[in-house]
Structure formats: structure tokens, C-alpha cells
Amino acid sequence: MATSVPTPTEGIANAGGDVPPARRWAKTDATQGRILDAATDVFATKGFTAATMADVVAASGASIGSIYHHFGGKKELFLAIFEQMAQTVDSHIEAALHQADERVDRRRTFELHVRAYLEAMWENRRAARVLVSDDTPAGFETARRKRMTAAFGSWMSVLELDDSLRAQLLRRILVAAMAESSLMAAECEDRGEVTAIIEATVEWIDRLIG
């Protein structure tokens, strides 16, 4: 029942520009996780431009050699945070679809995608805020938008929309709605507030689909 979800770095890999490809790893070990958590905190506090590798070294307790070995430089660290976030979102969606009744209809399947995505954005809101800020590596924002548009498009395939002008407009509206809702969710600190955002988003999307 699950739809195909683009690979976490698909948008980055296909975007070109000044953003280097993120390094891949099969499994995040404790050291890598600690470095990524520290880098997220540093970028959240200082911003990408002002942050230095020395800041990440101090925050993580890892050596500069270890950081370069696992990830590379500052841009690669940022992209690794993006990749980790994308993998987390994909895992949330896969888990939600796996737990769902196989008999759910197309609309319900799409709603499961939306709920899981917004939940993941909220649960990982510190990283999400870093990734959607105005202070990112050159070319990253374009790559991020391409990646998310591709992912949203994949989720919408379950709706089996046709190629009419109405359907094309609906796709664009749905992408915009999910993008804005994800920003609202990432900005929340209150569990009740984010639940209300998710429910309002699903209700509004349900009305749009008709």
C-alpha cells in the first residue's frame, strides 16, 4: 500500500549548484549522532554562516579529524543534517502506512502521509528550523524545495489525479498547504497546538480533495 518515497538526498543530488553531495552511511553510530546533534545546536544558535568547525568541535567533544572523517566540512555537515531529517520523515511515513489497515482508501492513505510528515517535523523541530532558515549553504534552499516537491508529488500519486487544469492547480495548492503547515508545526513548542495544526491541515486538505 505504501507509495514510493524519493531517496533522502535525491533533491540535493539532482540540484547541482554549489551544494556538494552529502556523504552516505549505512548506520549512524554514536559518534556520528553526537556530531550531528552538536552541529544542529550550533547552527540553530549561531546560524550556518557564523558557525565554525571549531564550534562544532567544542559542542560535540569530537576531534576535528573525526568530524572531517565522518562528514567533511561545514557544508557537508549541514547536508548530513538534511539527509538525517529526510530519513526520519521517510521512516515516520513508512511506519504509519505499515500500521494502517490495508483496506484504507486513497484519500486516507494520503492523509496518513501528511500526518506522519507533520509529526516528524514537530518531533525534530530543532533540525527542521535550521533547515528552513534563511541562513543555509549556497544553493541549498532550491535543492530542498525540489526534494520536498518531489516527495509531495509522490505522496499525491495515490490520489490518482488526472492532468486537467483543475488537478494541476490542486497539486500546487496541496504542496503549498503542506509546506506552510510544516513550517507552522516546526515553530510550535506545545503538543496541543501542533495537534490542532495537523488536524486543521488534514481537514482542509480533505475539503480541497472533495
NUDRENDO-45422 format. One line per 8 residues: number of its first residue (from 1); their letters; for each residue x, y, z of N, C-alpha, C, O. Coordinates in Angstrom, 3 decimals, decimal comma. Each point is the difference from the previous one (the first is absolute). Example, Ala and Ser with C-alpha at 12.3 -4.5 7.8 and 13.67 -1.06 7.14 Angstrom:
2
1> as> 13,190:-5,690:7,800:-0,890:1,190:0,000:0,900:1,200:0,000:1,036:-0,019:0,665  -1,386:1,069:-1,385:0,820:1,190:0,060:-0,770:1,090:0,730:0,509:1,108:0,169
END
This chain:
210
1> matsvptp> 0,820:-1,203:0,000:-0,820:1,203:0,000:0,859:1,259:0,000:-0,433:1,037:-0,503  1,654:-1,110:1,064:0,843:1,175:0,083:0,425:0,457:-1,377:0,257:-0,813:-0,888  -0,187:2,126:0,719:0,475:0,537:-1,260:1,504:0,148:0,047:0,611:-0,045:1,067  -0,023:0,222:-2,237:1,441:0,164:-0,077:0,387:1,378:0,487:-0,549:1,005:-0,451  1,493:-0,961:1,372:0,468:1,269:0,542:1,392:0,275:-0,539:0,848:-0,891:0,055  -0,572:2,085:-0,574:1,312:0,302:-0,545:1,096:-0,213:1,029:-0,234:0,169:1,197  1,417:-0,534:-1,644:1,112:-0,190:0,909:0,316:1,311:0,682:-0,206:1,061:-0,589  0,715:-1,101:1,847:0,181:1,203:0,777:0,803:1,099:-0,679:-0,304:1,177:0,196
9> tegianag> 1,317:-1,517:-0,987:0,835:1,036:-0,590:-0,300:0,222:-1,464:0,793:0,638:-0,692  -1,925:-1,149:0,189:-0,310:0,116:-1,420:-0,014:1,447:-0,464:0,556:0,326:-1,048  -1,193:0,546:1,831:-0,058:1,396:-0,402:1,374:0,641:-0,047:0,300:0,749:-0,930  0,534:-1,028:1,910:1,350:0,539:0,031:0,806:-0,526:-1,173:0,684:0,764:-0,681  -0,762:-2,070:0,442:0,826:-0,609:-1,034:-0,328:0,527:-1,384:0,886:0,104:-0,849  -2,143:0,229:0,610:-0,418:0,435:-1,326:-0,008:1,512:-0,173:-0,283:0,499:-1,089  0,591:0,232:2,154:-0,159:1,451:-0,057:1,187:0,716:-0,623:-0,159:1,080:-0,570  1,333:-1,660:0,671:1,180:0,673:-0,523:0,339:1,199:0,855:-0,236:-0,019:1,208
17> gdvpparr> 0,788:1,069:-1,811:0,330:1,206:0,743:1,216:-0,201:0,874:0,848:-0,847:-0,279  -0,769:1,639:1,351:1,179:0,002:0,849:-0,089:-0,983:1,149:0,936:-0,103:0,793  -2,029:-0,615:-0,683:-0,167:-0,902:1,127:0,631:-1,346:-0,315:-0,418:-0,659:-0,952  1,427:0,226:1,736:0,629:-1,288:-0,257:-0,895:-1,128:0,452:-0,843:0,216:0,871  0,982:-1,420:-1,423:-0,834:-1,116:0,424:0,314:-0,407:1,422:1,159:0,007:0,415  -2,196:-0,364:0,335:0,208:-0,448:1,371:0,624:-1,383:0,000:-0,291:-0,820:-0,871  1,149:0,559:1,850:0,567:-1,326:0,132:-1,066:-0,948:0,529:-0,851:0,391:0,799  0,905:-1,626:-1,246:-0,978:-0,991:0,431:0,640:-0,970:0,986:1,197:-0,279:-0,074
25> waktdatq> -1,994:-0,222:0,981:0,471:-1,038:0,892:-1,149:-0,962:0,236:-1,170:0,377:-0,051  1,527:-1,633:0,311:-1,030:-1,018:0,162:-0,709:0,144:1,334:-1,200:-0,253:0,107  1,934:0,652:0,889:-0,593:0,081:1,332:0,709:1,096:0,784:1,228:0,072:0,001  -1,986:0,763:0,651:0,587:1,070:0,785:0,468:-0,547:1,336:-0,815:-0,449:0,806  2,140:0,482:-0,558:0,494:-0,498:1,272:-0,074:1,108:1,042:-0,442:1,113:-0,285  0,882:-1,438:1,495:-0,132:0,950:1,100:0,787:1,283:-0,257:-0,476:1,096:0,293  1,676:-1,238:-0,840:0,824:1,179:-0,264:-0,642:0,892:-1,053:-0,061:1,218:0,168  -0,412:-1,817:-1,243:-0,655:0,774:-1,052:-1,240:0,705:0,527:-0,246:1,167:-0,305
33> grildaat> -0,529:-1,894:1,099:-1,205:0,594:0,571:0,320:1,176:0,899:-0,685:1,022:-0,036  1,733:-1,167:0,849:0,392:1,088:0,893:0,466:1,224:-0,788:-0,312:1,137:0,357  1,059:-1,384:-1,427:0,476:1,108:-0,832:-1,170:0,713:-0,674:-0,046:1,230:-0,029  -0,894:-1,997:-0,511:-1,154:0,606:-0,670:-0,862:0,788:0,979:-0,474:1,089:-0,325  0,269:-1,635:1,520:-0,780:0,720:1,012:0,684:1,317:0,368:-0,643:1,042:0,123  1,962:-1,118:0,047:0,755:1,201:0,357:-0,042:1,024:-1,130:-0,184:1,193:0,245  0,353:-1,655:-1,474:-0,037:0,911:-1,150:-1,368:0,664:-0,121:-0,095:1,186:-0,313  -0,960:-1,955:0,563:-1,351:0,561:-0,041:-0,153:1,114:1,025:-0,549:1,060:-0,301
41> dvfatkgf> 1,039:-1,304:1,519:-0,081:1,015:1,050:0,815:1,244:-0,359:-0,438:1,127:0,231  1,617:-1,343:-0,794:0,860:1,129:-0,371:-0,646:0,831:-1,107:-0,032:1,228:0,078  -0,483:-1,902:-1,109:-0,648:0,721:-1,100:-1,259:0,717:0,479:-0,312:1,098:-0,461  -0,407:-1,727:1,391:-1,221:0,616:0,527:0,320:1,250:0,813:-0,757:0,971:-0,015  1,874:-1,002:0,717:0,377:1,116:0,871:0,704:1,126:-0,750:-0,315:1,175:0,186  1,274:-1,550:-1,037:0,830:1,004:-0,666:-0,380:0,270:-1,444:0,350:1,040:-0,557  -1,072:-1,983:-0,051:-0,257:0,098:-1,427:1,115:-0,676:-0,772:1,115:-0,138:0,503  -1,410:-0,284:-1,718:0,994:-0,729:-0,785:1,219:0,863:-0,321:1,134:-0,462:0,127
49> taatmadv> -1,356:1,695:-0,536:1,104:0,852:-0,439:0,979:0,304:1,124:1,213:-0,086:-0,193  -1,726:0,441:1,362:0,864:0,385:1,118:0,632:-1,196:0,702:1,052:0,134:0,625  -1,678:-1,290:-0,722:0,519:-1,190:0,677:1,331:-0,425:-0,603:0,244:0,184:-1,193  0,610:-0,752:2,030:1,292:-0,495:-0,461:0,154:-1,466:0,372:-0,719:-0,517:0,855  1,656:-0,139:-1,501:0,280:-1,389:0,352:0,501:-0,094:1,435:-0,243:-0,995:0,683  0,946:2,034:-0,225:0,465:0,019:1,386:-1,181:-0,022:0,966:0,075:-0,619:1,062  -1,157:1,289:-1,425:-1,210:-0,020:0,831:-0,558:-1,416:0,105:-0,409:-0,436:1,076  0,396:-0,275:-2,197:-0,520:-1,370:-0,009:0,906:-0,915:0,810:-0,481:-0,879:0,715
57> vaasgasi> 1,792:1,082:-0,824:0,953:-0,784:0,793:-0,273:0,202:1,486:-0,064:-0,965:0,762  -0,095:2,218:-0,355:-0,235:0,309:1,410:-1,318:-0,576:0,493:-0,077:-0,502:1,121  -0,952:0,570:-1,943:-1,325:-0,471:0,412:-0,105:-1,516:0,012:-0,726:-0,565:0,818  1,440:-0,096:-1,713:-0,129:-1,456:-0,134:1,009:-0,780:0,823:-0,245:-1,149:0,366  1,380:1,772:-0,076:1,061:-0,715:0,689:0,797:-0,904:-0,919:0,900:-0,713:0,445  -1,229:0,740:-1,723:0,724:-0,807:-0,984:1,164:0,809:-0,563:-0,025:1,231:0,014  1,032:-1,921:-0,502:1,142:0,689:-0,591:-0,360:0,509:-1,389:-0,919:-0,511:-0,638  1,647:1,517:0,177:-0,238:0,519:-1,341:0,257:-1,081:-1,042:-0,676:-0,054:-1,028
65> gsiyhhfg> 1,656:-0,806:1,297:0,293:-1,094:-0,919:-1,153:-0,978:-0,106:-0,311:-0,486:-1,087  -0,328:0,194:2,221:-1,136:-0,919:0,008:-1,175:0,581:-0,783:-0,675:-0,714:-0,742  0,437:2,004:0,912:-1,112:0,644:-0,712:0,235:-0,027:-1,501:-0,905:-0,321:-0,769  2,118:0,657:0,353:0,310:-0,026:-1,434:-0,047:-1,420:-0,546:-0,393:-0,215:-1,147  0,791:-0,747:1,959:-0,032:-1,400:-0,435:-1,432:-0,462:-0,245:-0,279:-0,653:-1,005  -0,618:0,985:1,908:-1,384:-0,467:-0,104:-0,825:0,812:-0,998:-0,858:-0,551:-0,691  1,112:1,849:0,613:-0,901:0,851:-0,774:0,674:0,902:-1,029:-0,562:0,240:-1,068  1,736:0,254:1,369:0,610:1,017:-0,841:-0,105:1,350:0,685:0,055:0,073:1,228
73> gkkelfla> -0,204:0,997:-1,996:-0,034:1,342:0,556:-1,365:0,458:0,455:-0,905:-0,809:0,203  0,762:2,121:-0,041:-1,227:0,572:0,565:-1,202:-0,224:-0,905:-1,079:-0,338:0,486  1,244:0,519:-1,787:-1,113:-0,232:-0,921:-0,468:-1,449:0,059:-1,198:-0,283:0,024  2,174:-0,635:-0,002:-0,357:-1,418:0,041:-0,717:-0,363:1,295:-0,891:-0,850:0,005  1,278:1,493:1,087:-0,707:-0,212:1,263:-1,450:0,448:-0,116:-0,911:-0,697:0,450  0,705:1,843:-1,045:-1,360:0,513:-0,179:-0,826:-0,962:-0,841:-1,150:-0,291:0,331  1,733:-0,202:-1,419:-0,713:-0,931:-0,867:-0,274:-1,325:0,700:-1,005:-0,656:-0,276  1,889:0,267:1,173:-0,221:-1,228:0,760:-1,197:0,150:0,930:-0,751:-0,954:0,204
81> ifeqmaqt> 0,569:2,145:0,360:-1,183:0,269:0,819:-1,254:-0,120:-0,858:-1,007:-0,567:0,426  1,080:1,103:-1,632:-1,125:-0,093:-0,934:-0,301:-1,455:-0,349:-1,160:-0,410:-0,011  2,193:-0,362:-0,271:-0,198:-1,404:-0,343:-0,613:-0,766:1,168:-0,916:-0,803:-0,181  1,434:1,060:1,382:-0,538:-0,664:1,183:-1,469:0,357:0,198:-0,810:-0,863:0,339  0,464:2,130:-0,548:-1,385:0,438:0,142:-0,885:-0,685:-1,031:-1,097:-0,456:0,324  1,572:0,382:-1,570:-0,781:-0,642:-1,056:-0,218:-1,475:0,303:-1,086:-0,530:-0,232  2,107:-0,128:0,747:-0,134:-1,408:0,359:-1,003:-0,185:1,137:-0,770:-0,960:0,012  0,790:1,890:0,938:-0,937:-0,065:1,118:-1,437:0,162:-0,484:-0,891:-0,730:0,433
89> vdshieaa> 0,669:1,681:-1,327:-1,337:0,207:-0,564:-0,460:-1,247:-0,738:-1,130:-0,454:0,185  1,999:-0,100:-1,018:-0,353:-1,204:-0,752:-0,357:-1,150:0,939:-0,946:-0,745:-0,256  1,707:0,605:1,345:-0,262:-1,072:0,965:-1,346:0,192:0,681:-0,732:-0,967:0,212  0,399:2,212:0,132:-1,301:0,290:0,608:-1,136:-0,401:-0,944:-0,984:-0,611:0,415  1,141:0,965:-1,677:-1,042:-0,302:-0,978:-0,133:-1,502:-0,210:-1,110:-0,530:-0,032  2,235:-0,150:-0,110:-0,032:-1,444:-0,204:-0,654:-0,704:1,180:-0,775:-0,939:-0,183  1,088:1,397:1,404:-0,593:-0,602:1,193:-1,506:0,239:0,041:-0,763:-0,902:0,346  0,334:2,111:-0,697:-1,430:0,318:0,010:-0,754:-0,842:-1,014:-1,088:-0,496:0,291
97> lhqaderv> 1,654:0,331:-1,474:-0,659:-0,796:-1,036:-0,002:-1,477:0,359:-0,953:-0,717:-0,305  2,009:0,266:0,947:0,098:-1,410:0,391:-1,060:-0,353:1,042:-0,551:-1,101:-0,008  0,275:2,048:0,903:-0,964:-0,251:1,065:-1,442:0,167:-0,460:-0,925:-0,419:0,696  0,730:1,019:-1,844:-1,356:0,272:-0,478:-0,659:-1,258:-0,549:0,669:-0,930:-0,449  -1,972:0,927:0,496:-0,782:-1,083:-0,588:0,209:0,008:-1,508:-0,079:1,056:-0,628  0,344:-2,212:0,043:0,247:-0,086:-1,439:-1,212:0,418:-0,827:0,128:0,264:-1,196  -1,288:-0,204:1,817:-1,215:0,342:-0,740:-0,282:1,500:-0,039:-1,021:0,413:-0,549  1,898:0,407:1,115:-0,264:1,440:-0,008:0,001:0,521:-1,431:0,731:-0,500:-0,854
105> drrrtfel> -1,559:1,510:0,605:-0,105:0,526:-1,360:1,142:0,955:-0,315:0,837:0,285:0,856  -0,810:0,202:-2,083:1,099:0,848:-0,463:0,100:1,292:0,806:1,094:0,449:0,342  -2,247:0,139:-0,045:0,015:1,251:0,755:0,593:-0,209:1,384:0,805:0,801:0,474  -1,212:-1,883:0,162:0,512:-0,301:1,333:1,511:-0,264:-0,050:0,728:0,403:0,907  -0,266:-1,065:-1,943:1,430:-0,258:-0,147:0,775:1,311:-0,107:1,053:0,157:0,618  -1,574:0,773:-1,399:0,652:1,301:-0,140:0,008:0,744:1,330:0,997:0,627:0,359  -2,103:-0,696:0,368:-0,071:0,663:1,297:1,016:-0,586:0,977:0,557:0,724:0,826  -0,314:-2,035:-0,917:1,010:-0,623:0,853:1,384:0,563:-0,302:0,793:0,238:0,911
113> hvraylea> -0,507:-0,027:-2,193:1,262:0,626:-0,387:0,133:1,383:0,651:1,034:0,333:0,579  -2,095:0,457:-0,686:0,031:1,371:0,506:0,187:0,019:1,511:0,831:0,746:0,518  -1,599:-1,564:0,187:0,109:-0,056:1,459:1,405:-0,402:0,435:0,591:0,632:0,876  -0,061:-1,684:-1,489:1,325:-0,498:0,377:1,074:1,043:-0,283:0,932:0,172:0,786  -1,067:0,517:-1,906:0,970:1,032:-0,361:-0,003:1,140:1,014:1,059:0,426:0,461  -2,234:0,064:-0,118:-0,086:1,115:0,939:0,446:-0,413:1,399:0,626:0,788:0,708  -0,942:-2,016:-0,305:0,470:-0,504:1,294:1,525:-0,045:0,029:0,618:0,398:0,987  -0,018:-0,879:-2,064:1,460:-0,088:-0,068:0,638:1,384:0,047:1,029:0,195:0,647
121> mwenrraa> -1,638:0,755:-1,327:0,527:1,362:0,011:-0,052:0,590:1,406:0,913:0,716:0,412  -1,981:-1,016:0,323:-0,105:0,537:1,354:0,962:-0,702:0,950:0,682:0,655:0,788  -0,624:-1,970:-0,859:0,874:-0,750:0,897:1,475:0,331:-0,231:0,826:-0,145:0,902  -0,507:0,586:-2,103:1,380:0,372:-0,334:0,072:1,489:-0,346:0,707:0,407:-0,922  -1,452:0,387:1,680:-0,183:1,407:-0,347:1,287:0,826:0,073:0,143:0,975:-0,737  0,783:-1,343:1,602:1,238:0,785:0,073:0,774:-0,121:-1,313:0,468:1,000:-0,546  -0,339:-2,218:0,050:0,671:-0,196:-1,291:-0,812:0,623:-1,128:0,559:0,587:-0,927  -1,886:-0,718:1,010:-0,861:0,562:-1,047:0,174:1,512:-0,092:0,035:0,559:-1,097
129> rvlvsddt> 0,072:0,095:2,239:0,173:1,455:0,000:1,326:0,401:-0,648:0,078:1,002:-0,712  0,952:-1,791:0,966:1,299:0,269:-0,623:-0,109:-0,115:-1,515:0,524:0,837:-0,735  -1,208:-1,879:0,279:-0,072:-0,289:-1,432:-0,873:0,976:-0,777:0,213:0,200:-1,196  -1,189:0,408:1,857:-0,891:0,934:-0,709:0,349:1,458:0,279:-0,736:0,902:-0,401  1,844:-0,667:1,081:0,408:1,372:0,293:0,508:0,686:-1,267:0,166:-0,638:-1,040  0,072:1,925:1,140:0,530:0,759:-1,137:1,521:-0,110:-0,110:0,595:0,462:-0,973  0,025:-1,077:1,982:1,461:-0,094:0,049:0,432:-1,436:-0,281:0,174:-0,793:0,925  -0,004:0,465:-2,188:0,358:-1,355:-0,422:1,096:0,069:-1,063:0,276:1,081:-0,520
137> pagfetar> 0,355:-2,210:0,186:1,028:0,017:-1,049:-0,564:0,462:-1,335:-1,194:-0,150:-0,263  2,044:0,705:-0,568:-0,420:0,468:-1,321:-0,635:-1,133:-0,795:0,561:-1,090:-0,106  -1,732:1,360:-0,447:-0,688:-0,987:-0,820:-0,854:-0,984:0,760:-0,755:-0,761:-0,606  0,860:0,762:1,945:-0,711:-1,013:0,770:-1,508:0,171:-0,055:-0,723:-0,985:-0,144  0,232:2,215:0,255:-1,447:0,221:0,059:-0,687:-0,498:-1,264:-1,071:-0,601:0,069  1,679:0,848:-1,214:-0,565:-0,500:-1,255:-0,031:-1,518:-0,003:-0,985:-0,607:-0,422  2,064:-0,003:0,894:0,070:-1,459:0,056:-1,029:-0,569:0,966:-0,634:-1,017:-0,282  0,470:1,688:1,435:-0,971:-0,469:0,993:-1,414:0,050:-0,565:-0,776:-0,939:0,176
145> rkrmtaaf> 0,447:2,019:-0,846:-1,341:0,134:-0,566:-0,253:-1,048:-1,082:-1,100:-0,544:-0,098  2,117:0,266:-0,709:-0,146:-1,033:-1,020:-0,249:-1,358:0,638:-0,843:-0,770:-0,461  1,578:0,485:1,517:-0,140:-1,286:0,677:-1,391:-0,153:0,598:-0,633:-1,047:-0,140  0,155:2,106:0,812:-1,297:-0,086:0,636:-1,131:-0,022:-1,023:-0,998:-0,693:0,198  1,141:1,438:-1,280:-1,020:-0,039:-1,050:-0,086:-1,391:-0,604:-1,090:-0,488:-0,297  2,253:-0,157:0,113:0,020:-1,365:-0,530:-0,668:-0,965:0,972:-0,753:-0,883:-0,413  1,029:1,053:1,705:-0,602:-0,874:1,003:-1,509:0,200:0,060:-0,754:-0,973:-0,001  0,307:2,230:0,053:-1,432:0,278:0,034:-0,684:-0,558:-1,242:-1,100:-0,547:0,076
153> gswmsvle> 1,767:0,691:-1,222:-0,566:-0,529:-1,239:-0,160:-1,499:0,052:-0,982:-0,544:-0,505  1,949:-0,132:1,118:-0,084:-1,447:0,147:-1,182:-0,387:0,882:-0,741:-0,932:-0,313  0,572:1,656:1,417:-1,120:-0,305:0,888:-1,332:0,225:-0,697:-0,943:-0,770:0,186  0,864:1,831:-0,995:-1,255:0,329:-0,672:-0,361:-0,987:-1,096:-1,138:-0,016:-0,469  2,094:-0,809:0,054:-0,289:-0,966:-1,062:-1,101:-0,968:0,410:-0,708:-0,537:-0,852  0,564:0,311:2,165:-1,043:-0,921:0,459:-1,394:0,562:-0,258:-0,977:-0,748:-0,026  0,882:2,061:-0,163:-1,307:0,615:-0,261:-0,456:-0,215:-1,439:-1,168:0,208:-0,329  2,096:-0,626:-0,521:-0,298:-0,281:-1,411:-0,688:1,188:-0,673:-1,035:-0,146:-0,650
161> lddslraq> 1,633:1,320:0,824:-0,539:1,197:-0,643:0,294:-0,042:-1,497:1,023:-0,539:-0,424  -1,919:1,106:-0,366:0,212:0,006:-1,451:0,875:1,195:-0,399:0,593:0,652:0,859  -0,517:-0,374:-2,142:0,852:1,083:-0,495:-0,780:1,269:-0,328:0,504:0,881:-0,697  -1,721:-0,790:1,194:-0,800:1,192:-0,266:0,605:1,213:0,704:0,812:-0,139:0,915  -1,218:1,322:-1,355:0,485:1,221:0,628:-0,389:0,050:1,475:0,775:0,457:0,839  -1,974:-0,927:-0,533:-0,453:-0,014:1,390:0,912:-0,869:0,849:0,378:0,386:1,105  -0,023:-1,561:-1,621:0,864:-0,916:0,741:1,401:0,581:0,165:0,621:-0,152:1,053  -0,130:0,811:-2,084:1,321:0,622:0,083:0,017:1,091:1,065:0,951:0,116:0,773
169> llrrilva> -2,014:0,678:-0,743:-0,108:1,046:1,009:-0,111:-0,607:1,387:0,597:0,501:0,952  -1,361:-1,580:-0,836:-0,163:-0,664:1,290:1,343:-0,505:0,519:0,294:0,139:1,187  0,514:-0,716:-2,052:1,320:-0,477:0,412:0,833:1,139:0,589:0,632:-0,150:1,046  -0,644:1,285:-1,736:0,785:1,143:0,470:-0,511:0,520:1,343:0,785:0,356:0,879  -2,093:-0,319:-0,736:-0,584:0,472:1,260:0,344:-0,956:1,137:0,307:0,440:1,108  -0,357:-1,739:-1,372:0,322:-0,987:1,027:1,458:0,104:0,426:0,307:-0,075:1,190  0,589:0,248:-2,149:1,423:0,161:0,318:0,205:1,234:0,876:0,719:-0,055:0,998  -1,353:1,169:-1,374:0,132:1,235:0,773:-0,570:-0,164:1,405:0,581:0,483:0,972
177> amaesslm> -1,718:-1,164:-0,870:-0,634:-0,207:1,302:0,883:-0,832:0,914:0,164:0,327:1,176  0,408:-1,403:-1,710:0,860:-0,856:0,816:1,286:0,715:0,395:0,488:-0,167:1,117  0,058:0,963:-2,028:1,220:0,738:0,307:-0,236:1,005:1,128:0,801:0,097:0,929  -1,897:0,645:-1,015:-0,307:0,991:1,032:-0,338:-0,670:1,328:0,404:0,480:1,059  -1,139:-1,582:-1,112:-0,350:-0,719:1,225:1,240:-0,549:0,685:0,082:-0,011:1,228  0,887:-0,444:-2,021:1,229:-0,537:0,584:0,794:1,097:0,704:0,609:-0,244:1,041  -0,614:1,451:-1,607:0,670:1,123:0,652:-0,681:0,339:1,322:0,666:0,258:1,003  -1,994:-0,259:-1,011:-0,742:0,279:1,229:0,278:-1,058:1,053:0,177:0,323:1,175
185> aaecedrg> -0,138:-1,587:-1,586:0,257:-1,091:0,942:1,397:0,121:0,596:0,186:-0,202:1,200  0,796:0,530:-2,035:1,379:0,103:0,471:0,186:1,152:0,981:0,889:-0,043:0,851  -1,722:1,068:-0,969:0,109:1,164:0,880:-0,672:-0,226:1,352:0,217:0,768:0,937  -1,026:-1,812:-0,834:-0,754:-0,261:1,235:0,879:-0,603:1,091:0,965:-0,709:-0,286  -1,305:0,996:1,520:0,612:-0,663:1,148:-1,042:-0,774:0,792:0,344:-0,833:0,839  -1,611:1,104:-1,101:-1,095:-0,605:0,758:-0,618:-1,170:-0,759:-0,377:0,134:-1,164  0,276:-1,288:1,835:-0,550:-1,202:-0,615:-1,442:0,214:-0,449:-0,383:-0,432:-1,088  -0,407:1,087:1,909:-1,390:0,236:-0,352:-0,147:0,892:-1,213:-0,889:-0,204:-0,828
193> evtaiiea> 1,762:1,195:0,722:-0,072:0,920:-1,131:0,346:-0,705:-1,306:-0,654:0,222:-1,019  1,679:-1,069:1,045:0,381:-0,681:-1,239:-1,056:-1,019:-0,404:-0,217:-0,229:-1,190  -0,439:-0,381:2,167:-1,095:-0,920:-0,317:-1,120:0,743:-0,714:-0,577:-0,501:-0,965  0,278:1,701:1,450:-1,040:0,812:-0,638:0,399:0,376:-1,427:-0,844:0,017:-0,897  2,121:0,283:0,686:0,485:0,337:-1,344:-0,154:-1,192:-0,933:-0,445:0,148:-1,138  0,811:-1,322:1,620:-0,099:-1,209:-0,824:-1,448:-0,288:-0,358:-0,311:-0,291:-1,155  -0,579:0,371:2,145:-1,407:-0,283:-0,257:-0,599:1,020:-0,971:-0,770:-0,358:-0,891  1,130:1,628:1,071:-0,513:1,036:-0,899:0,513:-0,206:-1,422:-0,731:0,215:-0,967
201> tvewidrl> 1,986:-0,631:0,846:0,578:-0,246:-1,325:-0,708:-1,144:-0,699:-0,368:0,110:-1,169  0,177:-1,208:1,887:-0,668:-1,169:-0,581:-1,435:0,339:-0,385:-0,475:-0,404:-1,061  -0,216:1,149:1,929:-1,388:0,382:-0,292:-0,073:0,879:-1,247:-0,868:-0,190:-0,851  1,777:1,145:0,749:-0,007:0,912:-1,147:0,338:-0,745:-1,289:-0,617:0,234:-1,039  1,604:-1,135:1,113:0,370:-0,792:-1,173:-1,160:-0,885:-0,432:-0,248:-0,177:-1,192  -0,459:-0,378:2,171:-1,146:-0,854:-0,313:-1,063:0,788:-0,768:-0,617:-0,522:-0,929  0,411:1,766:1,319:-0,972:0,840:-0,705:0,483:0,331:-1,413:-0,795:0,046:-0,939  2,089:0,180:0,798:0,551:0,318:-1,317:-0,154:-1,169:-0,967:-0,366:0,174:-1,163
209> ig> 0,653:-1,363:1,671:-0,080:-1,183:-0,854:-1,433:-0,246:-0,434:-0,261:-0,437:-1,122  -0,677:0,728:2,043:-1,423:-0,094:-0,331:-0,543:-1,412:-0,023:-1,185:-0,201:-0,266
END
